[in-house]
Each structure stands twice: as structure tokens, then as C-alpha cells.
Amino acid sequence: ESHLDRVICMACPEGMQLERLRARGWNDDEIQQRLAAQMPAKEKIDRADHVVWTDGNMEAHEAQWDHLLSRFSSAAEDRS
């Protein structure tokens, strides 16, 4: 994190995450092993500068990215 200008976390509610993994053919044991090997989602969210929520439709997801990119562009222009 200290080597980066910004950290962006992609997140969704836990229930949705489990649903998506099951839809990919993962069983509950595989899911629990994978999640146990990762940083907890709450910690990722807390440590991130920005969070993009992926629980909505693609238009909502896209709007969040557009907003972030606009903010980043404005900040870069201000530094120039």
C-alpha cells in the first residue's frame, strides 16, 4: 500500500460472494479454504482508499468507475 497512490477494493456482500462462487461450481469447503487464505473483506474495505461495490447491475458498477476516474483525472490536473 505504501508504494501505491491509491488502493481500490472491489466488494460485494458476503452472501452474494458465496452465491457467485457456488455458481462457478465451488463447493462450501473450497469456498471456506479460499476465504480463509485471504485478508478478510472488512479489512480490505477498511484499508482501501476507494471501494467499488459490485452488487448492482453493470450500469451502477460502470458509474462508480466513471466517478473514480473523473476524480483521479481532476487530481492529476491539479498537480500539474
Protein Blocks (a to p, Z undefined) as FASTA:
>chain_A
ZZpfbdcdddddfklmmmmmmmnopafklmmmmmmmpccfklmmmmpmbdcdfkbcfklm
mmmmmmmmmmmmmmmmmmZZ
